């Protein structure tokens, strides 16, 4: 049975697999009898509102998959020649853009919350222990051997491991420890990118070059330094790009590291047998859809390439093809420099029905949103209200404000009419969750007038030797033959969708815990105390430690109009770079024309392990030949006019 496939059994096979939760791929689960775990979760939740809601969602997904399979059968009876040629043309172009010059690492603190608690209580290191009461946020590796995992309802975890010790959240303690780790990361890459409170990406290319040290040795040194100074361990993945590094960091957990070498054959072999569920951005729903058409590993994607766009859309097609090829972004920059699309906050609570309770909760949520907007330096024009009914149905309403909002009073005044209208539409409305989110953001920081007028980008040299903008780089797009437009790195949307899926699962687990037993007053107080920080779990992005002037120098640069990359402000060098980019565009067009001729069959796209690639002249050469010169080594995916 392929990893990720639903467990065999009765008519509720898929539902039982779904109930295993989003953390099934977490390290420490390899020896667990997942069928036994699924039966315990199934029986513990059966008959609850949570169970009924999950059953309905599973039924709807099953119907959707039936429609996908019907569509697949229709497509297989048609002529897919054009789709196959288009897929192969895109794969050829992506191969040309492969960048194997960078060393990207992903670090992940091992069972972070639990590890921090064990520092204060060393006796917990050798017993099953978890952090979180209603819902577990982290389990140590002793608890994981019983099937306990993050995102699991606490009472279910106790059925799996009756001796499990559960501690309440202490978020301030975790933030303080995270800052200790981050201070060390800044020595290796001052512009590292936080993915959450306990994980980050670094580009250590320049660090290794300057110190004449191998990547494996540099990462081992980093891990040793963190263990010595902070007393917690981390695991790391080393790879040519962020996507591969993220996957690799889970290979030798806990307290280990794994490297995917900067070699095409190694990358292709690594991805070939990798279950698609291991890729960041493939959640349980997408996994089931892919499994239904025969895609269980990344290597299976190639065989189905002609069908993917028509079954799942262009964005999913490009996301999956990048997975098959093992391509990903190499640009690493502080998370706060990415363009935010929204700022929001939400809370789960026990059933709430009275008008005064709902209005007080709305006021509290508005005040929290005000603090988040102040912290991130944004105001917003569109306010979104999100509620979850006691039946688990989620509803949203939104309003466009005449001016950008940031103050709690203004947010409350605009949100209250939406809530009042919902109360009129839904008799006896009872809520389990309330949230507010601001979109169409504008910065509340003051802009320098001259900089804003001339649009001169100030960039900072990072540890990889590249230049990064202090503002987010504009997204690059590719327009296909059918007029559709997709972004150069489509995984962003899929990763966000998986995060939302996991967050929704966590909210449902909190509700199931509340539903499971009537809690005494002390338990309610503890639960509400934990919820004050639980909504931040895994999502808090702390600003990078301020680097010293010795590690950061500001340099004015010019953007290349062809590839959008920053260039030194020397007119001769700038023109030479433009000539180079134009020549690359010419090469790309030549390849496109060649690949569209009848003589170029689909076999020209190399299977995994093949060492030859085809140039514009039709000559065969080593796929690593592009790394011979410094210019080609630095080539990125966005050079094809099109950053995990």
C-alpha positions in Angstrom: 0.0 0.0 0.0 1.4 3.4 -1.0 2.2 5.9 1.7 -0.7 8.3 2.0 -3.3 5.9 0.7 -6.5 5.5 2.8 -6.4 2.5 5.2 -8.3 -0.6 4.1 -11.5 -1.4 5.9 -15.2 -0.6 5.7 -17.2 2.1 3.9 -15.6 4.8 6.0 -12.0 4.2 4.8 -11.5 7.7 3.5 -13.1 9.3 6.5 -10.9 7.4 8.9 -7.8 8.4 7.0 -9.0 12.0 7.0 -9.5 11.9 10.8 -5.8 11.0 11.2 -5.2 14.7 10.8 -2.7 16.9 9.0 0.3 15.9 11.1 0.4 12.3 9.8 3.7 13.0 8.0 5.4 14.4 11.1 8.6 12.7 12.2 8.4 10.0 14.8 5.2 8.4 13.3 7.0 5.7 11.2 6.4 2.8 13.6 2.9 3.7 14.6 -0.1 1.5 13.7 -2.1 4.1 11.9 -5.0 1.8 11.4 -5.3 1.4 15.2 -5.0 5.2 15.7 -7.7 5.9 13.1 -10.1 3.5 14.8 -9.6 5.2 18.1 -10.1 8.7 16.7 -13.1 7.4 14.7 -14.8 5.8 17.7 -14.0 8.7 20.1 -15.5 11.3 17.8 -18.4 9.3 16.3 -21.8 10.9 16.9 -20.4 14.4 17.6 -21.2 17.5 15.6 -17.5 17.5 14.5 -17.9 13.9 13.2 -21.0 14.7 11.3 -19.4 17.7 9.7 -16.3 15.7 8.7 -18.5 12.9 7.3 -20.3 15.5 5.1 -17.0 16.9 3.9 -15.7 13.5 3.1 -18.8 12.6 1.2 -18.6 15.8 -0.8 -14.9 15.2 -1.6 -15.8 11.6 -2.8 -18.4 13.1 -5.2 -15.9 15.6 -6.5 -13.3 12.8 -7.1 -16.0 10.9 -9.0 -16.4 13.9 -11.3 -12.6 14.2 -11.7 -12.4 10.5 -12.7 -15.2 10.9 -15.2 -13.5 13.9 -16.7 -10.2 11.9 -16.9 -12.0 9.0 -18.8 -13.4 11.6 -21.3 -10.0 13.1 -21.8 -8.2 9.8 -22.3 -10.6 9.1 -25.2 -9.7 12.4 -26.9 -6.5 13.5 -28.7 -4.1 14.8 -26.1 -1.2 15.4 -28.5 -1.4 19.2 -28.1 -1.5 18.9 -24.3 1.4 16.5 -24.3 3.6 18.8 -26.5 2.7 21.8 -24.4 3.6 20.0 -21.2 6.9 18.9 -22.7 7.7 22.4 -24.0 7.2 23.8 -20.5 9.3 21.0 -18.9 12.1 21.8 -21.4 12.0 25.5 -20.5 12.0 24.8 -16.8 15.0 22.4 -17.2 16.9 25.2 -18.9 16.3 27.4 -15.9 17.4 24.9 -13.3 19.7 26.7 -10.7 22.1 24.4 -8.9 24.4 27.2 -7.7 22.9 28.0 -4.4 23.0 26.3 -0.9 19.7 26.7 0.8 19.0 25.2 4.2 15.8 24.7 6.2 16.1 24.4 9.9 13.3 23.1 12.1 13.5 23.0 16.0 12.8 19.5 17.3 9.4 19.3 19.1 10.1 22.9 20.0 7.5 23.7 22.6 8.0 20.4 24.3 11.8 20.8 24.2 11.5 24.3 25.9 9.3 22.9 28.6 11.8 20.0 29.2 14.5 22.5 30.0 12.6 23.6 33.0 11.4 20.1 33.9 14.2 17.6 32.8 12.2 14.6 34.2 9.8 15.0 31.3 12.5 14.1 28.7 12.0 10.3 29.2 8.2 10.2 29.4 5.4 10.8 26.9 4.7 14.6 27.1 2.7 17.1 25.1 2.0 20.9 25.2 -1.6 21.9 25.0 -4.7 20.9 26.8 -7.8 21.0 24.5 -5.6 20.5 21.4 -2.0 19.4 21.4 0.4 21.8 19.8 3.5 19.7 20.2 4.4 16.2 21.4 7.8 14.9 22.3 9.1 11.9 20.5 8.1 9.5 23.3 4.5 10.5 22.9 4.7 10.3 19.1 5.5 6.6 19.3 1.9 6.1 20.6 0.4 8.0 17.7 0.0 11.3 19.5 0.7 14.3 17.3 0.2 18.1 17.1 -3.3 19.1 16.1 -4.9 16.1 17.9 -7.7 16.6 20.5 -6.3 16.1 24.0 -8.9 13.5 25.0 -8.1 11.4 21.9 -4.4 11.5 22.7 -5.1 10.3 26.3 -6.9 7.3 24.8 -3.8 6.5 22.7 -1.4 7.1 25.6 -3.2 7.2 29.1 0.1 8.2 30.8 0.6 11.2 28.6 1.5 14.4 30.5 0.0 17.6 29.0 1.3 21.0 30.0 -0.4 24.3 29.3 1.0 26.7 26.7 3.5 29.3 27.8 4.0 31.4 24.7 6.2 34.0 26.1 8.7 31.3 27.1 8.7 29.9 23.5 9.2 33.4 21.9 12.2 34.1 24.2 13.9 30.8 23.3 13.1 31.4 19.6 14.9 34.7 19.8 18.0 33.0 21.1 18.0 30.6 18.1 17.4 33.4 15.6 20.3 35.4 17.0 22.6 32.5 16.0 20.9 32.1 12.6 21.7 35.7 11.8 25.5 34.9 12.0 25.1 32.5 9.1 22.6 34.5 7.0 21.6 37.9 8.3 18.6 37.9 5.9 17.3 34.5 6.9 13.6 33.9 6.3 11.3 32.8 9.2 8.7 30.3 8.2 7.2 30.1 11.7 8.4 30.6 15.3 10.5 27.4 15.2 11.6 27.1 11.5 13.5 29.2 9.0 15.2 29.2 5.7 18.8 30.4 5.1 21.0 30.9 2.1 24.5 30.0 3.2 26.2 30.1 -0.3 28.3 33.1 0.5 29.0 32.0 4.1 30.5 28.7 2.8 32.5 30.5 0.0 34.0 33.1 2.3 35.0 30.5 4.9 36.0 27.8 2.5 33.7 25.3 4.3 31.5 22.5 2.9 27.8 23.0 3.4 27.5 19.8 5.5 30.2 21.0 7.8 28.7 24.5 8.1 25.2 23.1 9.0 26.7 20.7 11.5 28.6 23.6 13.0 25.3 25.6 13.1 23.4 22.8 14.8 26.2 22.3 17.4 26.2 26.0 18.2 22.5 26.1 18.7 22.5 23.0 20.9 25.4 24.4 23.0 24.0 27.9 23.5 20.2 27.3 23.6 20.1 23.7 24.9 17.6 22.6 22.3 18.3 20.7 19.1 17.4 21.4 15.5 17.2 19.3 12.3 18.2 20.7 9.0 17.8 20.0 5.3 20.5 21.2 2.8 19.6 21.5 -0.9 19.8 23.7 -4.0 16.4 25.3 -3.3 13.9 26.0 -0.5 11.4 23.3 -1.5 14.0 20.5 -1.4 15.5 21.8 1.8 12.1 21.8 3.6 11.5 18.1 2.6 15.1 17.1 3.5 14.9 18.6 7.0 12.3 15.9 7.9 14.6 13.0 6.8 16.8 12.6 9.9 14.7 14.0 12.7 15.3 14.6 15.5 18.7 16.3 15.8 20.0 15.4 12.3 20.6 16.7 8.9 20.2 15.5 5.3 21.6 16.9 2.1 20.2 16.7 -1.4 23.3 17.4 -3.5 23.5 20.2 -6.1 23.2 17.7 -9.0 20.3 17.2 -11.4 20.4 13.4 -11.3 20.4 13.4 -7.5 17.5 15.8 -7.3 15.4 13.8 -9.8 16.1 10.6 -8.0 15.2 12.2 -4.6 11.9 13.4 -6.0 11.0 10.3 -8.0 10.0 8.1 -5.1 8.9 10.9 -2.8 5.2 10.6 -1.8 3.4 13.8 -3.0 2.0 14.3 0.6 5.6 15.0 1.7 5.7 18.1 -0.5 4.8 21.4 1.3 1.6 22.5 -0.4 -0.1 19.1 -0.8 -2.8 18.7 1.8 -5.0 15.8 2.5 -7.7 16.9 0.0 -5.3 17.4 -2.9 -3.5 14.2 -1.9 -6.8 12.2 -2.3 -7.5 13.8 -5.6 -4.1 13.0 -7.0 -4.2 9.4 -5.6 -7.5 8.9 -7.4 -5.9 9.4 -10.8 -2.8 7.4 -10.0 -0.4 10.0 -8.7 1.1 8.8 -5.4 4.8 9.9 -5.8 6.3 12.8 -7.5 7.7 10.5 -10.1 4.1 9.6 -11.2 3.5 13.2 -12.2 5.4 12.8 -15.5 3.2 10.0 -16.8 0.0 12.1 -16.2 1.4 15.5 -17.4 -0.9 15.8 -20.4 -4.0 15.5 -18.1 -3.0 17.8 -15.2 -4.0 21.2 -16.6 -7.4 20.1 -17.7 -8.2 18.2 -14.5 -6.8 20.6 -11.9 -6.0 23.9 -13.8 -2.9 25.6 -14.9 -1.6 26.6 -11.5 -1.9 23.1 -10.2 -0.2 21.8 -13.4 2.8 24.1 -12.9 3.0 23.4 -9.2 3.1 19.6 -9.9 5.6 19.9 -12.7 7.9 21.9 -10.4 7.5 19.1 -7.8 8.4 16.4 -10.4 11.5 18.4 -11.4 12.5 19.3 -7.9 12.6 23.0 -8.7 12.0 25.7 -6.1 13.0 29.2 -5.2 16.5 30.2 -4.0 15.7 33.8 -3.0 15.7 33.9 0.7 14.7 37.2 2.4 13.2 38.3 5.8 9.6 37.3 6.0 8.5 40.8 6.9 9.7 42.0 3.4 7.1 39.9 1.6 4.0 41.8 0.5 1.2 41.0 2.9 -2.3 40.5 1.5 -4.2 40.6 4.8 -3.9 41.0 8.5 -6.3 39.1 10.7 -7.1 37.5 14.0 -9.7 35.0 15.2 -10.6 33.0 18.3 -12.3 29.7 19.0 -14.4 29.6 22.2 -17.2 27.6 23.8 -20.7 28.2 22.4 -21.7 31.9 22.7 -25.2 33.1 22.0 -26.2 36.3 23.9 -26.0 39.6 22.3 -23.8 41.1 25.0 -21.3 38.2 24.7 -21.1 38.5 21.0 -20.7 42.2 21.0 -18.0 42.0 23.7 -16.2 39.3 21.7 -16.4 41.5 18.6 -14.9 44.4 20.6 -12.1 42.2 21.9 -11.4 40.9 18.4 -11.3 44.5 17.0 -8.8 45.6 19.6 -6.6 42.6 18.8 -6.7 43.4 15.1 -5.7 47.0 15.9 -2.6 45.7 17.7 -1.8 43.4 14.8 -2.2 46.2 12.3 0.1 48.5 14.4 2.7 45.8 14.8 2.8 45.2 11.0 2.4 48.9 10.0 -0.7 48.5 7.9 -4.2 49.9 7.5 -6.9 48.3 5.4 -9.8 49.3 3.1 -11.8 46.0 3.3 -12.9 44.4 6.5 -13.9 40.8 6.6 -16.0 39.2 9.4 -15.7 35.4 9.9 -17.9 33.4 12.2 -18.3 29.6 12.8 -21.7 28.4 14.0 -22.2 25.7 16.6 -23.0 23.4 13.6 -19.4 24.1 12.3 -20.8 26.0 9.3 -18.4 28.9 8.5 -19.8 32.2 7.2 -18.0 35.4 6.1 -19.2 38.9 5.4 -17.2 41.9 4.2 -17.5 45.6 3.8 -15.5 48.2 1.9 -14.7 51.2 4.1 -14.6 54.8 2.7 -11.1 55.2 4.1 -8.4 52.8 5.4 -9.0 51.5 8.9 -6.6 50.8 11.7 -8.2 51.9 15.0 -10.3 49.4 17.1 -13.2 51.8 17.3 -13.5 52.2 13.6 -13.1 48.5 13.0 -15.8 47.7 15.6 -18.2 50.3 14.1 -17.8 48.7 10.6 -18.0 45.1 11.8 -21.0 45.5 14.1 -23.6 46.0 11.4 -22.4 42.8 9.7 -22.8 40.9 12.9 -26.2 42.4 13.6 -27.4 41.4 10.1 -26.2 37.8 10.7 -28.1 37.7 14.0 -31.3 38.7 12.1 -30.7 36.1 9.3 -29.9 33.2 11.7 -32.4 32.7 14.5 -30.9 31.7 17.8 -27.4 32.1 16.4 -24.7 30.4 18.4 -21.0 30.9 17.6 -17.9 28.9 18.3 -15.5 31.2 16.4 -15.2 34.8 15.5 -12.5 36.5 13.4 -11.8 39.8 11.7 -9.4 40.3 8.8 -8.3 43.4 7.0 -7.5 43.2 3.2 -6.6 45.8 0.5 -3.8 46.9 2.8 -1.9 50.2 2.6 1.3 50.9 4.6 1.0 53.1 7.6 4.7 53.9 7.4 5.8 57.3 6.1 7.3 57.1 2.6 10.2 59.2 1.5 8.7 61.5 -1.2 11.7 61.4 -3.6 12.1 57.7 -3.4 8.4 57.2 -4.0 8.5 59.6 -7.0 11.5 58.1 -8.7 10.7 54.5 -7.7 14.4 53.9 -6.9 14.8 50.5 -5.2 17.1 50.4 -2.2 18.5 46.9 -1.9 20.7 45.1 0.6 23.4 42.6 -0.2 22.6 39.3 1.5 24.8 36.4 2.5 24.4 34.6 -0.9 26.0 37.5 -2.8 22.7 38.5 -4.4 20.8 41.7 -3.9 17.4 41.7 -2.2 14.9 44.4 -2.2 13.7 46.0 1.0 10.3 45.8 -0.6 8.9 42.7 -2.1 10.0 41.9 -5.6 7.1 42.2 -8.1 5.8 38.8 -9.1 6.7 37.6 -12.5 4.1 36.1 -14.8 3.9 33.9 -17.8 1.1 34.1 -20.3 0.2 30.8 -21.9 -1.1 30.2 -25.4 -4.7 30.1 -24.1 -4.2 33.6 -22.5 -4.0 32.3 -18.9 -1.5 33.9 -16.6 0.4 32.1 -13.8 3.0 33.2 -11.4 6.6 32.0 -11.7 6.5 30.1 -8.4 2.9 28.7 -8.1 3.6 26.8 -4.9 2.8 29.9 -2.8 -0.9 29.5 -3.2 -0.8 25.8 -2.5 1.3 26.2 0.6 -1.1 28.8 1.9 -4.1 26.5 1.1 -2.4 23.7 3.1 -1.8 26.1 6.0 -5.4 27.1 6.0 -6.5 23.5 5.9 -4.3 22.7 8.9 -5.6 25.8 10.8 -9.2 24.8 10.1 -8.4 21.3 11.4 -7.0 22.8 14.5 -10.1 24.9 15.1 -12.3 21.8 14.6 -10.2 19.9 17.1 -10.7 22.7 19.6 -14.4 22.5 19.1 -14.4 18.7 19.4 -12.6 19.0 22.7 -15.1 21.4 24.0 -17.9 19.2 22.8 -16.5 16.0 24.3 -17.1 16.9 27.9 -18.7 19.5 30.1 -15.7 21.5 31.6 -15.7 22.8 35.1 -15.0 26.5 35.6 -11.2 26.0 36.1 -11.0 24.0 32.9 -12.8 26.8 31.0 -10.4 29.4 32.4 -7.4 27.3 31.4 -8.9 26.7 27.9 -9.5 30.4 27.4 -6.0 31.2 28.6 -4.5 28.8 26.1 -6.7 30.1 23.3 -5.1 33.5 23.9 -1.9 32.2 22.4 -3.0 29.1 20.4 -4.2 31.2 17.5 -0.6 32.2 17.1 0.8 28.7 17.0 3.1 28.1 14.1 2.1 31.5 12.5 3.9 34.1 14.5 6.7 35.7 12.3 9.2 37.5 14.4 11.3 40.2 12.7 14.9 39.3 12.1 17.5 40.5 14.6 19.0 43.8 13.4 22.3 42.9 11.6 25.4 44.9 12.3 26.6 47.4 9.7 29.5 45.1 9.0 27.1 42.5 7.6 24.7 44.8 5.7 25.6 47.6 3.3 22.9 49.5 1.4 23.5 49.9 -2.3 21.4 51.7 -4.9 20.8 49.5 -8.0 19.0 49.5 -11.3 16.4 46.9 -12.3 17.0 45.0 -15.5 13.9 45.5 -17.7 14.2 41.9 -19.0 14.8 39.8 -15.9 13.9 42.3 -13.2 17.1 41.5 -11.3 19.1 44.3 -9.6 22.3 45.5 -11.3 25.2 47.8 -10.3 24.7 51.4 -11.4 27.4 51.3 -14.1 26.0 52.2 -17.5 28.4 50.0 -19.5 27.9 47.0 -17.3 24.1 47.6 -17.2 23.9 47.6 -21.0 26.1 44.5 -21.3 23.7 42.7 -18.9 20.7 43.7 -20.9 22.4 42.3 -24.1 23.0 39.1 -22.2 19.4 38.8 -21.1 18.1 39.6 -24.6 20.4 36.8 -26.0 18.8 34.4 -23.5 15.4 35.4 -24.6 16.5 34.6 -28.2 17.7 31.2 -27.1 14.5 30.5 -25.4 12.5 31.4 -28.5 14.7 29.1 -30.6 14.1 26.2 -28.3 10.4 26.9 -28.4 10.4 26.9 -32.2 12.5 23.7 -32.3 10.3 21.9 -29.8 7.2 22.7 -31.8 8.4 21.0 -35.0 7.0 17.5 -35.7 10.6 16.0 -35.6 10.9 16.8 -31.9 9.0 14.0 -30.1 8.1 13.9 -26.4 11.0 11.6 -25.8 13.3 14.6 -26.0 12.2 15.4 -22.4 14.6 13.5 -20.2 13.3 10.9 -17.7 14.8 10.9 -14.2 18.4 9.9 -14.1 19.1 10.9 -17.7 22.3 13.0 -17.8 21.8 14.6 -21.2 19.7 17.7 -22.1 19.1 19.2 -25.5 20.4 22.7 -26.4 18.9 25.1 -28.9 21.2 23.6 -31.6 20.0 20.1 -30.9 23.4 19.1 -29.5 23.4 16.7 -26.6 25.5 17.7 -23.6 25.7 17.2 -19.8 22.8 18.8 -17.9 25.4 20.4 -15.6 27.0 22.2 -18.4 25.1 25.4 -17.6 27.0 25.6 -14.4 30.3 26.0 -16.2 30.2 29.8 -16.2 29.4 32.1 -13.4 26.7 33.8 -15.4 24.8 30.6 -16.1 25.3 29.4 -12.5 23.4 32.4 -11.3 20.5 31.8 -13.6 17.1 31.7 -11.9 13.7 30.4 -12.9 12.4 33.9 -13.6 14.9 34.3 -16.4 12.5 32.4 -18.6 10.1 35.3 -18.2 8.1 33.5 -16.3 10.8 31.7 -5.4 9.6 26.6 -0.8 
